[in-house]
Amino acid sequence: MTIDLDQLTPAQIVEQLDRYIVGQHRAKRSVAIALRNRMRRRKLPSELRDEVSPKNIVMIGPTGVGKTEIARRLAKLCGAPFLKVEATKYTEVGYVGRDVESMIRDLTSVAVAMVKAEEQAGVQEEAERRVEDHLLELLLPRPASGTATDDAAISEAGNSTADKLREKLRAGDLDDRPVEVTVSAQQMPNVSILSGQGVEEMDLNFSNFSNLLGGKNTKKKKASIKRARQMLLNEEIDRLVDMDRVSELAVERVQEMGIVFLDELDKIASREGRNGVDVSREGVQRDILPIVEGSKVNTRHGVVDTTHVLFIAAGAFHMSKPSDLIPELQGRFPIRVELQQLSREDFERILTQPENALIKQYTALLGTEGVELDFTPDAIVRISEVANEVNSSTENIGARRLYTILEHILEELSFHAPDAKGQKITVTAQYVDDRLSGVIEDRDLTRFIL
């Protein structure tokens, strides 16, 4: 759901995030302020507006505590183009790996897809009308012209028949009737010439190249009216959407609203006095720096200025700390917020309270098989206790531990669900213990299974 930013105060933004994410109030406050500042910047005079840069954020905390989800929900809330990338996938210039500018090209592609979908929705009705008219012409070809009197009589009779056919067409009565339609021939896919740095800049669109040489290829195809309608509708929508306008709007949206979530930032932090791999990590930081500071990146949809793109970085920072980053990059992330480890009580709330709560998800999934799944309060407490115990004794993966535990508990039921249609299964604390007893008792097995 996209909401007008002008109508959202920081407190209301936090309320919206609370619907999906448990706890982490400080992190939610930080991103809410960052989002609200974007709206405030729009109201400034033009000469001052360009001087206000986004206050980028570093989220510090272990995996599975909600860092990515906070950023993703924030972007979804305001309809902003969002991209999650791992800092470790980039390498400094001259080494094998992706160049850092590719994150902006990928973000622009996301924005283009978003804007194109919006534009397609706007022309959907007109495209459906044109397709319907085209199908009627295929079903009821126009007769050869005769005298004026004959033409009038034929026209009147044709209109009556066309109206009847149109009603049947809309009712789906003619869906299985075969017709022959002319559609675009499938073009060659986009091919990139691989040459190390700047791969995306060397992208050659061979479909456009073939169009320049020989025009747009078409072919006749026989299909049922139902299938032909979809094929024609797709082509008509593409014909009605102005891709130049889509690219222009997408670039503008990236520049004004784009959000990049840069994960695993701690993995490229270089510790003082170290050589070898740390030198390469520092090189990656220096390559990322211009993008975060604000630079112009060439994309196939136009030049994108990253000055006002919001960057939200994240990392566990177990083996390093934010001060291990190069000073210039530290300065571009002025807001730092630490996320808390999840407690047993947090796990209980994650299982039941959010709109996308795990219990709701599993209940709905098995409900599609006709199986009614009911978790008792003591079962939810027990699952939370197990998740907390396993996280404490093994690697702490936060709320993701709940997925592994629930999958193990419900594995047998999920497998046999199609044969249990109409049954009601009550999951109690004893039910949970029965299915986890062997795993929990064996600590080595726990490390592999849960």
N, C-alpha and C positions, 0 to 999 in steps of 0.2 A: 504494500500500500504506500503510495507516494503522497506526502503531505506538504503543503505550502510552508516553506521555512519561516515566512513572515509571521505565521500563526503559532510557532512553537517557541516557547521560552526554554532556557536550559533545563529548568525543573521538569517541564513537560517532555523534553527529549529523554531525560533520565527515566521518566515514567514509561515511555514507550520501550526503552531498552529493558526495563524491568520485566516486561511481558515475556521476554525470551531468555534473559540471562540472570542467573542467581548471584547476588552479592556484587563484589567489586565496585562499590559505590564511588570510590575515588577515581577510578579509571573512567567510569561513565560520566562523572562530572567534567573531567578533562576533555573528553571528546565532545560533550554537549556544548561546552564553551567554545571549542574550536569551530563547531558547526554554526553556532550562533554568530560568531565573529565574521563568518562569510556573509551572512545576511547584513550585518552591520556595515561591512565594507562596501556593499552595493549602494548604500545610501550616502556614501561620502562624495564630495566633489571629485571630479575626474582627476584633477592634479594631485589630490591626496590619495585617491583610491589605489593608484598604481604603486604608491610607496608602502602600502600596508601588505606585509607578507604573512602567510599562514604560520601559525605557531605549531610546528611539527612536534610530534609526541613520541617518546620512547616508553613502551610498556615492558616492565621487568617482572618476570614471574615464570614458574615452571609450566611445563606443557599441560594442556587440558584444563586451564582455569578460566578460559573465556577470552583470551586476547584477540584471536582471529574473529570470534563470533561478535565481539563488540564492534570491531571495525566493519564487518560485513553487514550487520544489522543497521549500523549508522548510515552506510551508503544506501542500503535498500530503503531506509526511512525517507530519505530526501531525493531518491531517484538519481543518485550520482554514479557515474562510471566507476567501477571498483575493480582493482586487480590485486591479487595476492601473489607475491613472488618471494623466493628464498634468496637471500644475499649470497649464499654459497654457490649459486648457479652461474654467477658472473665471475669473470677473470679479468685481470688487467690486460691492456692491449698487448698483443703479441703472443698470448697463450691461447690454448684451445679452450673454447667456452663462448658464451654469449656476451655481446657487448652490452653495456648498461643501458644504452639508448633503446634497446629492444623492449624494455619495460614500458616506455612511453608509446611505442608503436603498438604493443599489445593492448595497452589501455585505450588507445584511440580506436582500435578494432572493436573493443567492447562497446565503446560509445556509439560507433557506427551501427552496430547490431541493435542497440537500444533505440536509437533515433529511427532507424529503418522500420523497426517493429511498430513504433508509434505512427509513422507516416503510412504504413500499410493499413493500420487500423482505420485511419482517416479516409482511405479510398476504398475500403472493403465493400461498402454498399454500392458504390458506382461500378466497381469491378463485377460484382455479382449481377447487376442489372445488364451489363454488356454481355456477360457470359450467357445469361438466360436468353437474350436476343439472338446471340450467335447459335445457340443450340436449336432455337425455334427455326432459324433459317435452314439448318441442316435437316430438321424433321419435316419442314414444309417449304421446299424450294419455291421460289417465285416463278410463275408460268411465263412463257414467252408472250410478248406484247401483241395484242390484236387490235380490233377497232376500239374506239373510245367507249362505246356502249358495253362491249364485251369486257373491256378492262374494268369498268365500274362494277359490273356484276361479279366478275371473278374476285375483285378486291373485297367486295362485301362478304362473299362466301368465305374468302381466305381469312378475313378478320375474325369471322365467327369460329372457324376451325382453329385459328391461332389462339384465340381466347381459351378454347377448350383444352388445347394442348398445353398452354401455359399453366392452367390449373392442375393438370395431371403432372406436369413437370415439377411444380412446386410441392405437390403432394407426395412425390417420389414414386408415382405409379409407373414411370417410364425409365427408372434407374437401370434396369437390366437390358434395355434396348440398345443394340450396337449402332455406333455411328463412326464415321471416318473424319478425323480432325487433322488440321495442319498445325504442327507444333515445332518449336525450335529444336534443331538437332543438338544432341549433347556435345558440348564443347570440351576441348582438352583442358585438364586441370591446370591451375597455376603451378609453374615450375620455377624453383629458385636455383640459381647457379651458386654452388657453394665455393666460397673463396675466403673463408676465415672471417675477418672483421667486416662488419656492415653487410651481412648476408641479406637482411630485409631490403636494403637500399638497392640491391641488384636484382630484385624480384622482377621477372619477366612474365607478363600476363599473356600467355600464348593464345588464349581464346580471343582477346582483343586483337592480337597480331593477325590471327587467321581471318577475323572479320574485316580487317583493313585490306587483306589480299583478295578475298573472295566474297565479301559481303556476308550477311548473316544466313547460315544454313537452316533450312527447314525440311521437314519430312512429314509425310502423311502416316497416320497411325490409326488403327482400328481399336476401339475400346467401347466399353459400356458407357452409357450417359453419365452414370455416377462417377466413373473414373475420369471420363473426358471433362466433366465439369471441374474437377479439381485441377487437372492439368491446365485447362484454359484459364481458370481463376488465378493460378500462380503466375502465369505469363501476363495476364491482364494487370494484376497488382504491380508486378515489376515494371510494366510499361507506364503505369500511372505515377509511380514514385519517381521523383526527381532526385537522382543520386548525387548530383552536384550540391543540391540543397542539403541532402542528408550529410554529406561530408563536411559542409560548412558548419552546420549545427553541431555535429559531433565534435569537431575541433574546438568550437566555442565552449561546449559543455565540459570537455576535458580540462581546458584552461581555467574555467571558472569553478567547476565542481568536482574535478577528478580526485580520487583517493587511491593512493598506492599503499598497500600494506606490505612492508618490507620485513619479512620474518628472518629469524636466525641471524640477527645483526651481531650477536655475541660471537658467532663463529668466524667473523672476519676481523674481530678486535685483536690487535697485536700487543702483546705484553712487552713491557719495557726491557731492553737488554737482550732480547731474543733475536736470532737471525733465521735464515732458512725460510720455512713456510710463512713465518710472520711478515717477512718482507713482501711476499706476494699478497698477503692479506691487506697490508697497508696500501698496496697498489690498487686493490679493488676499492678500498675506501676512497682513494683519491679520484678514481674513475666515477664513483657514485656522486661525489661531492658536487660537480657542476650541475647535475640533474636536479639535486635537492636545492641548490642555491638558486637555480633559475637559468635555463638555457633554451635555445631553440633546437628542436629535433625535427628532422625531415621524416615525414611518413608518407605513405602513398595517398593519404587523404589531405595532405597539406602540412604546413609548418606549425608545430605545436610549441608554444611557449610554456615552460614548466614553472614559471615564477610563482604562480598561485595554486599549483597542485598541492594538496595536503598529503604529507607523508607521515604514516604511522608505522614506526618501527617496533620490533618486539624481539625479545630474547630471554633465555633463562638466566644468563650471566652467572652460571655456576663457577666456571673456571676463569672468568674475566669480569670486568666491571665497565660501566659506561666510560669511565675516565681513561680506559685503555684505547678508546677510539682516538683518531687523530683530532687535535684541538678544533680544526676547522669544521669537521663533521659534528663534533659535540655541539658546537655553536649553532648549528642548523637544526638541532633538536632541543630547544630550550625547556620543554616540558617533560618531566620524567615522573612516572607514576609506577608504584610497585603494587602488583596484584598479589592477593593473599592465597595461600594454599587452602584447598577446600576441606571442610570438616565433615564429620558424619551428618550433622544437621543440614549442612549445605547439600549433601547428596540426597537426603530425604526430599528437600525442596526441589531439586533438579528432577527427581523422579516424578513429581506430581504437580508442581505449581505452574511452570511456564506453559505458554500456549502450545509449544511443541514438546511437552514433557515426554520422557521416554515411555512411561507407563501408557500414556495416551497413544503413542505410536504403535507399540506392540499390541495393545488391545484392538486398535483399528485394523492392523495388518491381519490378525487372526480372525477378526470379525468378517473379513472378506471371504473366509472359508466357512462361515456359518458357525464358528466356535466363539462362545462367550467367555471372555477371560476376565477374572476378577481377582485383584490383588488385595489382600487384607492389610490393615495398618501394620500388624506385626511383621508381615512379609517385607514390607517396604523398609521398616526399621532394620530388619536382618540383612537385607541386601546392602543397605547403607553401611552397616557395621563391617560387613565383609569387604566392601570396597575400600573402606578406611584402613582396615587391617592389612590388606594386600598392598595398598599404596605405601603403608608405613614400613612393611617388611621387605618389599622389593622396590623396583623402580616406580617412582611416583608419576603416574600419567594422568592424574586429575580425574575429571569426569569421564574420560574415555574408558576408565576401568569399569564403569557401569555397563557399557556396551558389552564388554567381554563376559561379564558375570551374567547379564540377562540372556545373552546368546547361549551360554552354557546351560542355564536353568531351563530355558524353553526349547532347547535343541530337539529333544525327543517329541515334544508336543508339536513343534513346527513341522517336523518331518511327517507326522501322522495326521496332521490337521485335516487334509481332504477327506479322510475316512472317519473323522469325528464330528461331522456336520450336525448341528443341532444340540451339541453338548455344552454344558457350562463347566468350566474348569476354574476352581478356586485355588489360588496360589497363597499358601500360608507360610509361616516361618518354618514349620516342619518340612513342607514341600521344598523350600529353598535348601535347608540343611541336608535333606536326603540326596539332592542332586549335586551338592557341593562337598559332601562329607569326605569322600576319598581324595579330592583335590586339595582341600584346605589342610588336611592332616599331613600331607606330604609336601613339605616346603619346596623341595626341588621340583615337584610336579606343578606346584602353584606358579613358579616362575615361567613355566612353559605354557600352561593352560590359561591362567588368569592374568 
